[in-house]
Every structure is written in C-alpha cells, then in structure tokens.
Amino acid sequence: MSVLRDALLAGSHNQFLRETAPKLPFVRRSVSRFLPGEEIEDAMRAGVELERNNLRVLLTRIGENVTEAKEANAVGDHYLQLMSVMHQRLRLRPEVSVKLTQLGLDLGIALCMENLCRLIEAMPADDIFWIDMESSEYVDVTLELYQRCKRRYPNVGVCLQSYLYRTEKDIAELAPLKPAIRLVKGAYKEPADVAYPKKADVDENFFHLTRTMLRTPGIFPVMATHDTVLIERIKKLTVEMGIPKDGLSYTFLYGIKKAEQLRLAQEGWDSRVLVSYGKAWFPWFMRRLAERPANVWFVMRNLLG
Ligand SMILES: Cc1cc2nc3c(=O)[nH]c(=O)nc-3n(C[C@H](O)[C@H](O)[C@H](O)COP(=O)(O)OP(=O)(O)OC[C@H]3O[C@@H](n4cnc5c(N)ncnc54)[C@H](O)[C@@H]3O)c2cc1C
C-alpha cells in the first residue's frame, strides 16, 4: 500500500498528468465526491447544505506554489471577494484556510505577508483565519510568518502535522502565543529523517500531541482527522480531563465520513467541514487518493461507468 501511496504522491507533481488528467470525464466524476465544484457558488451551495445540519464551514480555494506575483495578488483578491460573499450568505460565520505558497511564499516573504495581512484583516475578529501546513521544507517559514501574524492579530490559527518528529517542540514554542492549532496527520511524502514512516506511530503521536495541547493552557485545539478510533479516544480523554465540549473542535474534509460529521454535531461537539473548491485540483485530488488507496478503485469504477 505504501508503494501505491508513494506513486500517487509522486504523480501529484507530474506535469503531464496535471495537464491531461483533469480533462478526463471519469477523473472529473471521481473528484466530485470531494469537491462540490470549481466556483465560489459551488462552495456556497455546499456550505448552506452543511449549515442546515449544524456543521460549521471552512472554505479554501485549491491552489499552491504560484509562480508570479500578479497570480499571488489575484489569489488574495479572490479570497477578499469570497469573504465578502460568504459573510452575507452563510449564517454560521465560515472561516477560511489558505496555503502560504498560494499567497506567493515562493516569491518572497514580503509579498506573502502583504497578502496574508490583508486577508486576516478582512476576517471578523471572532473567527479564525487558518494557515495550512505544506511539505516539510515550508514548516520553518510558515511558523515564522504565523508567529508574526499572531502577534498582530489574535484570530489566526495554524495547521501542524503529527507525522513530523518536530511537532511537539513546535507546539511548545507556539504555546505562549495562545495559538489555535489544527492538528492533522500530514498529507505529503516526507523522508524518514523528518517524519514517522509507520502509520501506527503517526496515529499514536496524534493522540499524544492532542493530550499535550489539551493540557497546555491557552491553546485552542482543532482535531482534523477522519480516524474514528482516534476521535473516540480523544472524546474519552476530554471527558477524563473535564474539558467542555466547546474546548476543542473536530474538522473533516468535505465528502469524507459524513455520518461521523453529523453524529458529532448531534452530540453537541463543535463539528466543522473544510470545503475545497477551485480549478487547480489535480495535486490536491492525488493527495486525497493517497490517503486512502481504496479511493483508486472508486476512480476505476467511474472509468468503467
Ligand atoms: C480539515 C482538514 C484540514 C487538513 N489540512 C491539512 C494541511 O493543512 N496540511 C496537511 O498536510 N494535511 C492536511 N489535511 C490532511 C491530513 O494530513 C490527512 O492526510 C488526512 O486527513 C487523512 O488522514 P486521517 O487523519 O483522516 O486519518 P487516516 O488514518 O488516513 O484515515 C482514517 C479513515 O478516514 C477515512 N479517510 C481518510 N482519508 C480519506 C480519503 N482521502 N478518502 C476517503 N476516506 C478517507 C478512511 O475511512 C480512513 O480509514 C487536512 C485534513 C483535514 C480533515
């Protein structure tokens, strides 16, 4: 299975596949399970439906590693437009989650910071603006920019990955800033000198880091996983520790584990769904396939009609 995972993650960088695969009808049919559509309107429709079920919504426009400043600025403009539309249309104050390389990080810190600040400033003060975490070579710079932003704006959160050995230390360093931390397992192909190669270790570290965050005053932990075994363990832990139901949040990706999303919301937990939309979905879709190789059979079924 790890061979298939590696092949899918390698495929996400393949230029030929990036250009040709998204045009194939069976690939487009397959991605629609995870992506409500390519436009803001599609994301809004999905958001309204989720809110009907008391699920809060986070939105992200898929994209990464922009190569021109004007493209990065256009992404910033797009998010400003999104925020203005969504705050009129969605009742439960949606949040936004963005990759820094989408805002021009590869082109320079100043450009990225400028785009980032104008977006955070447009976010209502009570809602969190989220910074995604990308592959390991971006972790230092992402955390540096996060810390700079957090000193200026209280309502900014960052994603950390339990597959990285360094994450426990990162949590300890961020803690004095009273951060909102979205913990994920990690979606990129990483070498064994930076990340746990075995899934069981990644899962156990997720639980360990959750406990660390719950014990650390000031951190708002967001558990971003579809792993129902882990979720049950975390629920039990919060009860043992006397953490109230609004002391943490659970967040899912659109289209994955829908019944669990609803169940948590019905039980009174803060349960959220990250809805992705946009045209540049191919590398993102390959990461979704790599997370669950059974998804490849789902794609094949779409090929066979
Ligand atoms: C809200 C949110 C934000 C995220 N942000 C980031 C980020 O900024 N940076 C980053 O590196 N990663 C991010 N991720 C992805 C994350 O790192 C994992 O790759 C992904 O969540 C799969 O791991 P898991 O915790 O669900 O556990 P797993 O053990 O991989 O999965 C548990 C179970 O969930 C189901 N499942 C998981 N993934 C899929 C899938 N793709 N299709 C169908 N079923 C699936 C399966 O039933 C599986 O058995 C995010 C994930 C979420 C939920």
The ligand as an SDF file (V2000), in Angstrom:
LIG
                    3D

 53 58  0  0  0  0  0  0  0  0999 V2000
   -9.8620   19.7470    7.9770 C   0  0  0  0  0  0  0  0  0  0  0  0
   -8.5960   19.1710    7.4560 C   0  0  0  0  0  0  0  0  0  0  0  0
   -7.5620   20.0240    7.0970 C   0  0  0  0  0  0  0  0  0  0  0  0
   -6.3560   19.4910    6.6270 C   0  0  0  0  0  0  0  0  0  0  0  0
   -5.3180   20.3340    6.3700 N   0  0  0  0  0  0  0  0  0  0  0  0
   -4.1050   19.8170    6.0570 C   0  0  0  0  0  0  0  0  0  0  0  0
   -2.9540   20.6530    5.9310 C   0  0  0  0  0  0  0  0  0  0  0  0
   -3.0310   21.8900    6.0580 O   0  0  0  0  0  0  0  0  0  0  0  0
   -1.7520   20.0540    5.6760 N   0  0  0  0  0  0  0  0  0  0  0  0
   -1.6350   18.6880    5.5330 C   0  0  0  0  0  0  0  0  0  0  0  0
   -0.5080   18.1900    5.3410 O   0  0  0  0  0  0  0  0  0  0  0  0
   -2.7130   17.8860    5.6140 N   0  0  0  0  0  0  0  0  0  0  0  0
   -3.9340   18.3990    5.8680 C   0  0  0  0  0  0  0  0  0  0  0  0
   -5.0190   17.5700    5.9920 N   0  0  0  0  0  0  0  0  0  0  0  0
   -4.9170   16.1600    5.5260 C   0  0  0  0  0  0  0  0  0  0  0  0
   -4.3610   15.2530    6.6180 C   0  0  0  0  0  0  0  0  0  0  0  0
   -2.9940   15.4950    6.8140 O   0  0  0  0  0  0  0  0  0  0  0  0
   -4.5440   13.7510    6.2600 C   0  0  0  0  0  0  0  0  0  0  0  0
   -3.8260   13.4980    5.0750 O   0  0  0  0  0  0  0  0  0  0  0  0
   -5.9730   13.3230    6.0490 C   0  0  0  0  0  0  0  0  0  0  0  0
   -6.8350   13.9410    6.9400 O   0  0  0  0  0  0  0  0  0  0  0  0
   -6.0980   11.7800    6.2070 C   0  0  0  0  0  0  0  0  0  0  0  0
   -5.7570   11.3850    7.4940 O   0  0  0  0  0  0  0  0  0  0  0  0
   -6.8130   10.9990    8.6470 P   0  0  0  0  0  0  0  0  0  0  0  0
   -6.4490   11.7790    9.8590 O   0  0  0  0  0  0  0  0  0  0  0  0
   -8.1870   11.2230    8.1810 O   0  0  0  0  0  0  0  0  0  0  0  0
   -6.5120    9.5160    9.0150 O   0  0  0  0  0  0  0  0  0  0  0  0
   -6.3760    8.1870    8.1710 P   0  0  0  0  0  0  0  0  0  0  0  0
   -5.8760    7.1790    9.1290 O   0  0  0  0  0  0  0  0  0  0  0  0
   -5.6040    8.4480    6.9280 O   0  0  0  0  0  0  0  0  0  0  0  0
   -7.8650    7.8700    7.7840 O   0  0  0  0  0  0  0  0  0  0  0  0
   -8.8230    7.4000    8.7140 C   0  0  0  0  0  0  0  0  0  0  0  0
  -10.0390    6.9460    7.9410 C   0  0  0  0  0  0  0  0  0  0  0  0
  -10.6740    8.0960    7.3400 O   0  0  0  0  0  0  0  0  0  0  0  0
  -11.1120    7.7860    6.0340 C   0  0  0  0  0  0  0  0  0  0  0  0
  -10.3520    8.6150    5.0690 N   0  0  0  0  0  0  0  0  0  0  0  0
   -9.2290    9.3170    5.3010 C   0  0  0  0  0  0  0  0  0  0  0  0
   -8.8310    9.9600    4.2010 N   0  0  0  0  0  0  0  0  0  0  0  0
   -9.7230    9.6400    3.2360 C   0  0  0  0  0  0  0  0  0  0  0  0
   -9.8600    9.9870    1.8810 C   0  0  0  0  0  0  0  0  0  0  0  0
   -8.9950   10.7890    1.2690 N   0  0  0  0  0  0  0  0  0  0  0  0
  -10.8950    9.4660    1.1900 N   0  0  0  0  0  0  0  0  0  0  0  0
  -11.7970    8.6620    1.7890 C   0  0  0  0  0  0  0  0  0  0  0  0
  -11.7230    8.3040    3.0830 N   0  0  0  0  0  0  0  0  0  0  0  0
  -10.7000    8.7850    3.8020 C   0  0  0  0  0  0  0  0  0  0  0  0
  -10.8610    6.3210    5.8140 C   0  0  0  0  0  0  0  0  0  0  0  0
  -12.0080    5.6060    6.2070 O   0  0  0  0  0  0  0  0  0  0  0  0
   -9.7180    6.0260    6.7550 C   0  0  0  0  0  0  0  0  0  0  0  0
   -9.6620    4.6940    7.1570 O   0  0  0  0  0  0  0  0  0  0  0  0
   -6.2250   18.0820    6.4670 C   0  0  0  0  0  0  0  0  0  0  0  0
   -7.2620   17.2470    6.8510 C   0  0  0  0  0  0  0  0  0  0  0  0
   -8.4250   17.7590    7.3520 C   0  0  0  0  0  0  0  0  0  0  0  0
   -9.5110   16.8160    7.7830 C   0  0  0  0  0  0  0  0  0  0  0  0
  1  2  1  0
  2  3  1  0
  2 52  2  0
  3  4  2  0
  4  5  1  0
  4 50  1  0
  5  6  2  0
  6  7  1  0
  6 13  1  0
  7  8  2  0
  7  9  1  0
  9 10  1  0
 10 11  2  0
 10 12  1  0
 12 13  2  0
 13 14  1  0
 14 15  1  0
 14 50  1  0
 15 16  1  0
 16 17  1  0
 16 18  1  0
 18 19  1  0
 18 20  1  0
 20 21  1  0
 20 22  1  0
 22 23  1  0
 23 24  1  0
 24 25  2  0
 24 26  1  0
 24 27  1  0
 27 28  1  0
 28 29  2  0
 28 30  1  0
 28 31  1  0
 31 32  1  0
 32 33  1  0
 33 34  1  0
 33 48  1  0
 34 35  1  0
 35 36  1  0
 35 46  1  0
 36 37  1  0
 36 45  1  0
 37 38  2  0
 38 39  1  0
 39 40  1  0
 39 45  2  0
 40 41  1  0
 40 42  2  0
 42 43  1  0
 43 44  2  0
 44 45  1  0
 46 47  1  0
 46 48  1  0
 48 49  1  0
 50 51  2  0
 51 52  1  0
 52 53  1  0
M  END
$$$$
